[in-house]
Structure formats: structure tokens, C-alpha cells
Amino acid sequence: MKDSPRAIGIDYGTSNTVAAALDANGSARVLKLDPGAGDGRLLKSLIYFPERNKSFFGKSAIDQYFDLGMEGRFLQSIKRLLPNPDFTGTSLFGKHAGIEDLIARFLQELRTRIEAEIGEPLGKRPVIFGRPARYSQDPAREGLAVVRFKRAIELAGFDLDRVRLVEEPVAAMIAGHRSERAKPEDGNGPITLIADLGGGTSDFTLFRRVSTDVQPEGIHTFAVHGISVAGDALDSDFFVAKLQDLFGASIRYQRPFSSNVLTMPTLLVKHLPKWHHHAFLRERATWNFILVLRKELVDEKQKPLLENLITLVEENLGYRLHVAVEDLKLKLSQENATDFAFKSYPIDLGFPVTRPAFETIISPSVEDIGRTALETCRIGKVKPEEVERLQFTGGTSKVPAIREDLAKRFPNAKLVDQDTFTAVAEGLALYSESIPDGGRP
């Protein structure tokens, strides 16, 4: 029988969610939230509603979505919408579901899985939730996101008196600090910049270890900062540059009895990089519009591109295409060149991609991430050359272009890696040790 945990850390991410328990011996243990997935520690932050009162989560959400013919509502990356005042919710089978209700539904399932894994209710033990360093650069939107997230946590059945929100890169910092705690060191430790690079956000924390006589927790934080550009943005960059035209984004058509030559509607094109938005393309009016284009093409040579689009949507191939792009990104993180391939008759795509070509495509996003890292130093009043350690965590930290860019910006820093996916959750669980009164805020 597992020891009863003292606290729970929850990293609710844009792409994946991870939870860790602080055991009686003071170590953080990552919980298995989705045993049916390839990595059971990662619960994909997905919800699928085949009907209003029925829902699936994680890998099961993807499986059921395709098994049931993409009917219903599939929700992904809801976290990104927290700071958006224009998004209050969505229609769910004729009834409005607020953003807090949608996130709460996911967190409620998460709480059920955590309790099943630890073998008992959460009760009064502290629960530490991660949050991005910045939801938004706009203070009003930042405040809105925090209020909404707290409300969702409450609706999910968590005891707000026992809940803390902690910046995700701060949690990664704590996990890294714990891993080195056994190393004796006199005076101040090296100035460290943690780069927590996930699917939806890139977050940074600038800190150094100090004597506990100076700071009780032994850490001095100079600055915490972040930006909503990360792995998903890199995938989208590649899709827009290399794939969207192969699925009809540049099609030209002409309505009967009209002299005007038109291009594919912008709204339709914007759905293409997001596989979970392809259901919108199957809505009756949009789908009929796409099918009619077969008779209205200006250039017959574009017909195969239109057929690619029709097949992509009709055969529910969006997720497979998304995985193919992610696989390409992973391969180019390890190799200098590879082939992109995606086939499902009549779709037959295959072409070589070199790492330099890929890096040119993603360079605007890489630049945004690097600029945010430097801004963290400016906020903390630390010169980039004073940074002695550059500590990486998060799946996007494996992309060489980002690592190399940050290494150049911090020329005197030693590069250090943490566990790609679990460091934040572990740090959140460990954070509870620093909370007075057993974690009561």
C-alpha cells in the first residue's frame, strides 16, 4: 500500500497535464493519470463531448472522437483562452458552457484520477497548481485569467482554502534546486535562468540559490516572465509554410456568371493548421461550399489540392497529419535532414526537409522566445553575460534552434536539462513544504 501523500502538485498544461504527490519521506512521485497512453504520466489536456452529459479525456478523447465520426465537440488548448475577454464560453449542444465550466470538467476528471491513484480522497491536503509566468502582458487580461482559473478549480471540487497557484518555471526551479540540494556550496549559488518551454507557453525564471539566512527557502528570484509562443506555434509555422497550399489554401475559383476571381476564405484557411478545428469544415454550409468548388476552379491543375482537402476532412485525417508534423519536428531535433511523408489516397505527400530549412521557417517564433528570455533579464536587472546556468525543461526545449539561440544570448551559461515533462509537477509538490501551517494559504 502506498504511503498517504502530504500534498499534490498539478501541472495543468496546454498540451499535457501531469500530477505529482509529495510522499511522507519528502520526495515527489509522479502519478499515472492515463495508463492507456504511451506515457501514462501524461494526460493530454483534451475533452471530447459526444453529447452534452457525456465526456472523454486524454487519449480516450482522441480515440472516441474518431470512432464516433468526429460528431460532437472536441476541445483542445482551452487554457490558452483564459485571458481572452472575448471568449466567455461556447455552445454545447444548444446550451452555453462557460470557459470556467469547461476547464472545471477537465479538472474534475483529473481530481478523480488523482484520488484513484493515491487510493483516497484529497481531503484537506494542500494542492499546488501551476500557472504560466504570464497569461498575458496586459494586466487586465492577466487578472481575468487568474480569476477564471481559480473559479474553475473551485467548480471542480477542490478546496480553495488548500489551493495555491505557483508560476510553472518557479516550480521547475524548485525541482532543480532539490536535485542539487545535496551539493555543499558556500555563499551564493550561480545565477540560473530556467526555460520552461511547453506546447502553449514559454516561461522563464531568473534566480540564484542563497543562504537560508538570507531567504528561508534558500532561493532568491530576480524575475519571472513568459510568452504564449512555444511548440504549437512551431507546428503551425511549418504547416503554414509547407502544407496549407497542398490542402487548397491558395485555390482560386470563380462563381457562375461572375468575372471576379476569388481565393479561399481566410476563416476556412485558418482552421487548417488546427486538426481539432476540422469539424468546423464539416458544418453543412462550409462543406457544401468546399464541394461546389470542384466545379468553380479557375485552374484545373489545382483540383488535386482541393481533393486533398476534401479527403483530409471527409476521412478524419487531421490528427494523423498533426502527428506527422510533430514527428517531423522530433526527427529534425535529432537529425540534420529527414523526409516528410503523409499518404492516404488520393493524398500522397512526400518531400525532404532539412534542419536549416525548418529553422528558417520557425525563426520568427524562435526569435520571440529568445527576446522574452532577454526581457526576463532586463526585468531582473541581470546582464545576460551574468547568467551562469541555463536550465531547460518542457518538450519544446529539445528543439536545437531554440537551445542554440538561447545559448548564444547567454554565452557564459552552462546548459542543464531537467525531466522534459514532469519537472514542473514535481516542483509544485515540493513547493508545499515551504508553505506555513501545512499548506494553508
N, C-alpha and C positions, 0 to 999 in steps of 0.2 A: 504494500500500500504506500502511495506517495505521501510525503510529508505535506501537511497543510501549509500552503504558501502564505507569506506575510503580506504580499502586495502583488498587484498586477500592472504591467506596463503594456499599453496598446498603441501600436504604430498604425493608425488608420491612414493608408496611403492612397494616392490617386489610382495606382495600378494594383497594388497588393496590400493586404493588411496582415500584420504579424503581432502576436502577443507573447509576452514572457512573464513568468512567475518568479517572484523573489522567494527562494526557499529558506527554510529555517537556518541553514548554515551561511546565509548571506550571498549565495550565488544565484545568478539569473538563469532560468531554464526556459528555453523557447518551447512553446506549446504547439502541438499538431492540431491545426484548425481545419484542414481539408485533406484527410487521409487518402482520398481517391485521386488527388492531384499528383503530378510528377514530384513536386516538393511539398510534402504535407504541411510544412511550416507556413506556407504562403497561401492565404485565402484571397483569391482575386476579388477586387472591390467591385463586384458586379451584382446586379439584381435583375432577374427576369420575372415578369408578371404575365403568365399565360392568361390569367383572369384577375380581377381586382383583388380577391381574397386568397390568392394562391401565388406563392413566390419561390424562386430558386436562387441559390447563391454560389459564387465561386465557379469551379469547374462544372458543377451541375447546371448552373445557369446557362453556360455555353452549350452543353450537351442538349439540354431540353429545348433551348431556343431553336436549334436546327432540327431536332426530332419533331417539333411541333410546327415546322414550316415557317418559322420567323413570324408567327402570329403573336399578338400581344405586344407588350412593351419591354424593351431591353435597355437597361440604364447602366451607363459606364461613366467614370470620371465625374461623379456628382460633386465630389469635394471641390473641384475647380469652380463651381458655380456659387459657392458660399459667399464670396464678396460681391457678387453681381446683384445690384438692387433691382435690375430689370427682370431678373428671373426669380419669381416667387414660388414657382412650382410648375406642375404640368397636369394635363388631363389624363386621368387613369380610368379608362372605361366609362367616360361620361361624368366623372366626378373629379374635382380638383384635389390634387395631392401636393401639399406644400413641400418645399425643399427640406425643411426640418423633419417632416414625416417620412420622407423617402430615406434620408440618412438614418433616421431612428429605426426604420425597419431593418436596415442592414446591421446596425449596432445591436439591435435586439437579438438577431440571429447569432451575432458574434458573442454576445454575453452567454447565450445558451450553450454555444460550443465550448467556451472557456470553462463554464461550470461543469460541463460533462468531462472535460479533460482533467480538471483538478479534483473532480469527484465530490463537489459540494457547492452550495450557493456562495456567491461573492460575499454576502453578509456585509459587515462593516469594515472589511479590509480596504485600504486605500487603492484607488485605481488612477494611474497616471496616464493621461492621453497625450500623445504627441500632437504638435501643430506646426505648420511651416514657420520659418523665421519671419516671413511676411506673406500674408494672404494677398495684400495689395499695397502699393506705395501711397495710395490715397487713404488718409487716416479714417475718413468716414466709412469707406468700404472695408477697411481693416476691422473697425469696430463692429460693423454689421456681421462680418464673417464669424467673429468670436461669439457674439450673442447667439447667432443661429446654431453654431456648433454646440454650445452649451445647452441650448434648448433641445437639440436632437438627442444629446446624451441623456438628458432628463427624461425625455419621452421614451427612450429605450429601456428605462427602468433602473438606471444607475443612480446611486445616492450622491447627489451633487455635493453634499457635505463631506464626502470622502473622495471627491474627484479633483485632480489638478491638471491644468494644461501646461505643458512644458515644450519649448521650442525643440524641434527634432534634432537640429545639429548640436544643441546643448546635450541632449541625451546621448548622441554619438560620442561627444566629448567625454561624458561620464564613463561610458563603456570603455573608451580607450584609456582613460585615467586609471580605471580599476585594473585593466590588464597589465599596467605598468606599476601598480602600487607597490609591488614587492621590491622595486628597484630603489635602493637608497640614493638620495640626492640632497646635497646641501644647498640652501638658498633657493633662488627661483629656478624653475624649470624653463625649457625652451619655449619661445613664443610659437604657438601652433595655430594653423588655420585648418579647420575641418571643412571639407567639401562634401556635403551630403547631396548626392546627385541622383534623383529618382526618376519616376516616369513623368510627373507633372511639374515638380518644382526643383530648383537648385538652391540649396540653403547653405549658408556659411556661418561659422562661429570662430571668432578670433579670441584665443585665451592663452594663459600660461598657468602652470602649477606653481603655487606659492606655499609658504609655511602655514600651517594651521593656526599659528599665532596671528597671522595677518588676515586670513579668511578661514572660518571654521571648517568649510568643506574642502579647503586646500586648492581652490581654483579661483583665479581672477579672470573674469570675462571682459574683454575690451569692447566687443561689438558682436551683434547678431544681425544678419541681413539675408535677403534672398530674392529670387525672381521666378516667375511662372514660366520658365523655359527649361526643358530637360529632355528626357528620352523620347517622349511622344512627339515633341517638336522636331527632333531629328528624323523620325519616321515620316512625318508629314512633309518635311523638306525634300526627302528623296522621292516620295510619291508624286509631289507636285512637279518636280524637275524631270522625272524619268518615266512615270507611269500614267499620269492622268490623261495625257494626249492619246495613249494607247487604248483608253477606255472612253474615247469620244469627247473629251473636254474641248477640243478645238473644232468640232464638227460645224460646218456651215450648211444652212438649209434655207429654203425659200418657200413661203406659203403660196398656195394656188392663187393665181390672178394678182400676185403682188410682185413688184420689181425689187423689193428690199431683200437683201441677203442678210440673214440673221445668224448669230452664233449661239452656242449652247448657253442657256440661262445660268447666270452666276450662282444663284442659290443651289441649283442642281449640282454644279461643279464642286461647290464647297462640301457637299455631302460625300463625295467620292473618297477622300483620304480616310474617312472615319467609317470603318466597316459596320459599326453598330448604328449608323445613320442610314444604312442602305434600305432599311424597312420603309423609310420615308419615300424612297424612289418607287416603291411598290404601291403607294397610295393610288387610287384609281385614276385621278386626273393626271398625275405625273407619269404613271405607267403608260396610259393611253398616248400621252404626248410623245414619249420615247418611241413607242411602236410606230406611230404615224410618221416619224422621221425617216423611216425606211423608204417612204415614197417622196420625200421632200429634200433629199440630199442634193446639194449643188454639184458635188464631185463624187461620182460613183466609187472612186478609189478609197473613199472614207467609209464605205459600207462595212468592211471587216472591223473597223474600230467601233462602229455602232453595234455590230453583232457581239463584240467583246463585252460591251456594257450590258447588253440585254442578257447575255449568258451569265455574267457576274451576278446580276440581281436575281434573275429567274432561278438559277441553280444554287443560290445562297452561298456564294463562294467568297464573300467579303472577308470572313475571318481567316480562311486559308491564305488569302492574299496578304492580309495583315501579318500573319505568322511568317510568310515568305520574306517580307520586308524586314521583320525583326531578326530572322535567321541570317539575312544578308549582313545586317549591322553587326551581329555577333561574329560572323566569319571574318569580316573586314577588321574586327578588333584583334584578330589573331593572325590574319594572313594579309599579304600585300595585294592580292587580287583573287577574285572568285567570279562565278557566273550567277546571275540572277535568272531563275527559271520558274515559270508558272504555266502549267498546262492543264486544260480541261476543255476538250473540243467544243467549239472551234477556237478557243483561246490557245495560243501557242506562243508564249513569250520566252525569249532567252537571249541574253546578251551579257558580255563581260563587263565587270565593274572593278576598277582599281581603287585602292585605298586613296590615292591622291585625288581621283575624280570624286569620290564620295566626300572627301574632306572639303573639296571646293563647294559642293552642294550645301553642306551643313555649316559652312563657315560663318554665316550671319548669326546662327544660334550659338555657335562656339564663342563668337566674339561677345555676345550678350552675357553669356555665363562668365567669361573672363573679366569683363568690365564690372560685373556685380561683385566678383571677388575683390577687385581693387577698391571698389566703393566701400566694402566692409572694412578694409584697412584705413581708408580715409575717415570713416565714422569713428573707428577705434583709435585714431591718431597714432597709427603704427606704420612705418615705412615698409613697403613690400620687401626690401632687402633685409629687414629685421626679422622677417618670418623664418624660423629655423626648421619647422616641420610642417609638411603639407599632408594632411591625413584624409584619405578617401574612404567613402562608404556610399552605398547605393549602386544599383545596376548600371547606371549611365557612367559611373566613374571608370568603367572598363574601356570606354571609347578612347583610343590613343590620341586622337586630335585634341580632345579636351584635356587629357593629362599633360600632353606636351605643351599646350597653350598655357596652362596654369603653371607648369614647371618653369617656363620662360619668364612669366610675370613675377615669380618668386625664386630668383636664381640661387639663393643661399639655403633653400629649404630642402630637407631630406624628405623623400616620398615614402609614405607609410600607408598600408591598406588595413582596413577592418573587414569584418564579415559583411559581404555585399548587401545582404537583405535583412539581417537580424540585429545588427549593432544598435539601431535606434530603439527597438523594443527592449533589448537587454538594458540599455542605459536608462530607459524610463522606469523599469522595475527597480533598478539600483538607486534611482533618484529618491525613491520613497524613504530610503534610510536617512536622508538629510532633512526630512520633514519632522518638525517637533510634534509631540503628542501622538506618535504612532501614525502620522499621516493625515491628521485632521487639519484642514486648511484654517 
